[in-house]
Amino acid sequence: MRALLNLARRRPLPVRDPVQATVPDLKGANLSAIYYGHRMGGDFYDFLRVSPTRVLFGLLDVAGRLEDNHEIVSAAQHTFRTVGADLLAGADINESEAMVEVCLQLNRTILQTAGKVHSSPAFAGCYDESLGTVCYFNAGHTPGLVRDDTGVSELPATGLPLGLFSHSTCDCSTVVLQPGAVLLLVSRGIVEAKCSGQELGLAQVKAGFEHSDAEHSKDFCTGVLNRVQEFMCAPPTHNDVTALCLLRTDPA
């Protein structure tokens, strides 16, 4: 608790406007992310090429409304980009250790900027184009979903949400994407979409994902958002609704 109080007393980080996320071109893969409509809350995604063979990506859900958490989102993006680029640029780095440090630095940034506990679930991964692997952490976020020729599997939380404890740690794991495999991330606003008191839920997201005939990451994202609107029978305005997808294409 004392460490948390000390963080709260520090000088706030300077306010920056978020940088527009631009999807980098990938070798043998494609990556997309889509919000439904305009952001209302703290959903935030970003992409960054950090080396000739690595791309860093992430999806954060910072608690609160957009007008209240703008400063936190901006500071988190700055840390994500600067720390990620610094730690993951080398050819012979330990990706798992680097991603753990990215997670730690994001957590500290959120606590310092908020000056108090501020729950911020996050999923971030580093995709290695040469190996087809994703080294990731899931800090209390909705499970990632991987679809391959064995079906759909979940990538559950590897730690607590960011912004809760100053010395919180998060483990990293690595998943191999076979050619044709797809990684899908969805925000809490998707699984918590409601109609007549019933939630869409992760199980229905998984079922739609498993049977999707999409051929590009953008189409997978669009399909998920369309499914939410169909389920609710109305535009989803209850929360931010966001999907991020990475598709490893078949080799030429």
C-alpha positions as CSV (number, residue, x, y, z in Angstrom):
1,M,0.0,0.0,0.0
2,R,2.9,2.4,0.8
3,A,4.3,1.9,-2.6
4,L,1.0,2.7,-4.2
5,L,0.7,5.9,-2.1
6,N,4.1,6.9,-3.2
7,L,3.1,6.5,-6.8
8,A,0.1,8.6,-6.3
9,R,2.2,11.5,-4.9
10,R,4.6,11.6,-7.9
11,R,4.3,14.3,-10.5
12,P,1.8,13.2,-13.2
13,L,3.2,12.3,-16.6
14,P,2.8,14.9,-19.3
15,V,-0.5,14.7,-21.2
16,R,-0.1,13.5,-24.8
17,D,-2.7,13.0,-27.5
18,P,-2.9,9.3,-28.6
19,V,-1.1,8.5,-31.8
20,Q,-3.3,7.1,-34.6
21,A,-2.6,3.3,-34.8
22,T,-1.4,2.3,-38.2
23,V,-1.3,-1.4,-39.1
24,P,2.2,-2.4,-40.4
25,D,2.6,-4.6,-43.4
26,L,3.3,-8.2,-42.3
27,K,5.1,-11.0,-44.1
28,G,2.8,-14.0,-44.4
29,A,0.1,-12.6,-42.2
30,N,-2.4,-9.7,-41.8
31,L,-3.5,-7.8,-38.8
32,S,-6.6,-5.7,-38.2
33,A,-8.6,-4.0,-35.5
34,I,-12.0,-2.3,-35.5
35,Y,-14.1,-0.2,-33.1
36,Y,-17.9,-0.1,-33.5
37,G,-18.8,3.5,-34.0
38,H,-17.0,6.0,-31.7
39,R,-15.1,5.2,-28.6
40,M,-16.9,6.0,-25.4
41,G,-14.8,4.3,-22.8
42,G,-11.2,3.0,-22.5
43,D,-10.9,0.4,-25.3
44,F,-7.6,1.1,-27.0
45,Y,-5.5,-0.8,-29.5
46,D,-2.1,-0.2,-31.0
47,F,0.4,-1.8,-33.4
48,L,4.2,-1.2,-33.7
49,R,6.9,-2.8,-35.8
50,V,9.8,-3.2,-33.4
51,S,12.2,-5.1,-35.5
52,P,12.6,-6.5,-39.1
53,T,10.7,-9.6,-38.0
54,R,8.6,-8.6,-35.0
55,V,5.4,-6.6,-34.6
56,L,4.0,-5.6,-31.2
57,F,0.2,-5.3,-30.8
58,G,-2.1,-4.8,-27.9
59,L,-5.7,-4.2,-26.7
60,L,-6.3,-2.3,-23.5
61,D,-9.5,-1.7,-21.6
62,V,-8.9,1.3,-19.3
63,A,-11.8,1.7,-16.8
64,G,-14.0,4.7,-17.1
65,R,-15.4,7.0,-19.7
66,L,-13.3,8.5,-22.5
67,E,-13.5,12.0,-21.1
68,D,-12.1,10.8,-17.8
69,N,-9.4,8.4,-18.9
70,H,-7.9,10.2,-21.9
71,E,-4.7,11.0,-20.0
72,I,-4.2,7.4,-18.8
73,V,-4.8,6.0,-22.3
74,S,-2.3,8.5,-23.8
75,A,0.4,7.8,-21.2
76,A,-0.1,4.0,-21.6
77,Q,0.3,4.2,-25.4
78,H,3.5,6.3,-25.0
79,T,4.9,3.6,-22.7
80,F,3.8,0.8,-24.9
81,R,5.5,2.3,-27.9
82,T,8.7,3.5,-26.3
83,V,9.4,0.6,-24.0
84,G,8.3,-2.0,-26.6
85,A,10.5,-0.5,-29.3
86,D,13.5,-0.4,-26.9
87,L,13.1,-3.9,-25.5
88,L,12.1,-5.9,-28.5
89,A,14.4,-4.4,-31.2
90,G,17.4,-6.7,-30.7
91,A,18.0,-9.9,-32.7
92,D,18.9,-12.1,-29.8
93,I,16.5,-10.9,-27.1
94,N,14.5,-13.0,-24.7
95,E,10.9,-12.2,-25.9
96,S,9.3,-13.5,-22.8
97,E,11.4,-11.4,-20.5
98,A,10.9,-8.3,-22.7
99,M,7.1,-8.7,-22.7
100,V,7.1,-9.1,-18.9
101,E,8.9,-5.8,-18.6
102,V,6.5,-4.1,-21.1
103,C,3.7,-5.3,-18.8
104,L,5.4,-4.0,-15.7
105,Q,6.1,-0.6,-17.2
106,L,2.5,-0.3,-18.5
107,N,1.2,-1.1,-15.0
108,R,3.5,1.6,-13.4
109,T,2.5,4.2,-16.0
110,I,-1.2,3.6,-15.4
111,L,-0.9,3.8,-11.6
112,Q,1.3,6.9,-11.8
113,T,-0.9,8.7,-14.2
114,A,-4.2,7.8,-12.4
115,G,-2.7,8.5,-9.0
116,K,-4.9,5.7,-7.6
117,V,-6.1,2.2,-8.4
118,H,-7.5,2.1,-11.9
119,S,-8.3,-1.3,-13.3
120,S,-7.0,-1.7,-16.9
121,P,-7.2,-5.2,-18.4
122,A,-4.8,-5.7,-21.2
123,F,-3.7,-8.3,-23.8
124,A,-0.4,-7.6,-25.7
125,G,1.5,-9.9,-28.0
126,C,4.7,-9.8,-30.1
127,Y,4.3,-11.6,-33.4
128,D,7.4,-13.1,-34.9
129,E,6.9,-13.3,-38.7
130,S,9.9,-15.7,-39.2
131,L,8.5,-18.3,-36.7
132,G,4.8,-17.7,-36.7
133,T,4.8,-17.3,-32.9
134,V,3.1,-14.9,-30.6
135,C,4.7,-14.2,-27.2
136,Y,1.9,-12.6,-25.1
137,F,0.6,-11.6,-21.7
138,N,-3.0,-11.4,-20.7
139,A,-3.5,-9.1,-17.8
140,G,-7.0,-9.9,-16.7
141,H,-8.4,-9.4,-20.2
142,T,-11.1,-11.4,-22.0
143,P,-9.4,-14.6,-23.2
144,G,-7.7,-14.5,-26.6
145,L,-9.1,-17.1,-29.0
146,V,-7.0,-19.1,-31.5
147,R,-8.6,-21.0,-34.3
148,D,-6.6,-23.6,-36.2
149,D,-7.3,-27.1,-37.6
150,T,-7.9,-28.5,-34.1
151,G,-10.7,-26.0,-33.3
152,V,-10.8,-22.9,-31.1
153,S,-8.7,-22.7,-28.0
154,E,-8.6,-20.0,-25.3
155,L,-5.6,-17.9,-24.1
156,P,-6.7,-17.2,-20.5
157,A,-5.3,-14.5,-18.1
158,T,-1.7,-14.8,-17.2
159,G,-2.0,-12.2,-14.5
160,L,-4.2,-9.5,-12.8
161,P,-5.5,-6.4,-14.6
162,L,-3.0,-3.6,-14.8
163,G,-3.5,-0.6,-12.6
164,L,-4.3,-2.5,-9.4
165,F,-1.0,-3.1,-7.5
166,S,2.3,-1.4,-7.9
167,H,4.4,-4.6,-7.8
168,S,2.0,-6.9,-9.6
169,T,3.7,-9.3,-12.0
170,C,2.3,-11.1,-15.1
171,D,3.6,-14.2,-16.8
172,C,4.1,-14.5,-20.5
173,S,3.3,-17.5,-22.8
174,T,4.0,-18.3,-26.4
175,V,1.5,-19.7,-28.9
176,V,2.4,-21.0,-32.4
177,L,0.1,-20.0,-35.2
178,Q,0.0,-22.6,-37.9
179,P,-0.4,-21.4,-41.5
180,G,-4.1,-20.5,-41.7
181,A,-4.5,-20.0,-37.9
182,V,-6.2,-17.0,-36.5
183,L,-5.8,-15.1,-33.2
184,L,-8.9,-13.1,-32.2
185,L,-9.1,-10.6,-29.3
186,V,-12.4,-9.1,-28.3
187,S,-13.2,-6.4,-25.7
188,R,-15.4,-6.9,-22.6
189,G,-18.1,-4.9,-24.4
190,I,-18.5,-7.7,-26.9
191,V,-19.0,-10.6,-24.4
192,E,-21.2,-8.4,-22.1
193,A,-23.5,-7.3,-24.9
194,K,-27.1,-8.0,-23.7
195,C,-30.5,-8.6,-25.2
196,S,-33.5,-9.1,-23.0
197,G,-31.2,-9.5,-20.0
198,Q,-29.1,-12.2,-21.6
199,E,-25.4,-11.7,-22.4
200,L,-23.9,-12.7,-25.7
201,G,-21.0,-14.4,-23.7
202,L,-17.7,-15.8,-24.8
203,A,-19.2,-19.2,-25.9
204,Q,-21.2,-17.6,-28.6
205,V,-18.3,-15.5,-29.7
206,K,-16.2,-18.7,-30.0
207,A,-19.0,-20.5,-31.9
208,G,-19.3,-17.7,-34.5
209,F,-15.5,-17.5,-34.8
210,E,-15.1,-21.2,-35.3
211,H,-17.6,-21.3,-38.2
212,S,-16.6,-18.0,-39.8
213,D,-15.7,-18.3,-43.5
214,A,-13.7,-15.0,-43.4
215,E,-10.5,-14.9,-45.4
216,H,-8.9,-11.7,-44.0
217,S,-8.3,-10.4,-40.5
218,K,-10.5,-7.4,-41.1
219,D,-13.4,-9.6,-42.2
220,F,-13.1,-11.6,-38.9
221,C,-13.3,-8.4,-36.9
222,T,-16.3,-7.2,-38.9
223,G,-18.1,-10.5,-38.5
224,V,-17.7,-10.3,-34.7
225,L,-19.1,-6.7,-34.6
226,N,-22.0,-7.6,-36.9
227,R,-22.8,-10.6,-34.6
228,V,-23.0,-8.2,-31.6
229,Q,-25.4,-5.9,-33.4
230,E,-27.6,-8.8,-34.6
231,F,-27.7,-10.2,-31.0
232,M,-28.7,-6.9,-29.5
233,C,-31.1,-6.0,-32.3
234,A,-29.7,-2.5,-32.0
235,P,-26.4,-0.6,-32.4
236,P,-24.2,-1.5,-29.4
237,T,-23.9,1.7,-27.3
238,H,-23.6,0.1,-23.9
239,N,-19.8,0.1,-24.0
240,D,-16.9,0.2,-26.3
241,V,-17.0,-2.8,-28.7
242,T,-13.7,-3.7,-30.2
243,A,-12.1,-6.6,-32.1
244,L,-8.5,-7.3,-33.0
245,C,-7.4,-10.1,-35.3
246,L,-4.2,-11.6,-36.5
247,L,-4.3,-14.1,-39.4
248,R,-1.3,-16.1,-40.5
249,T,-1.8,-16.8,-44.1
250,D,-0.9,-20.0,-46.0
251,P,2.6,-19.9,-47.4
252,A,2.8,-19.0,-51.1
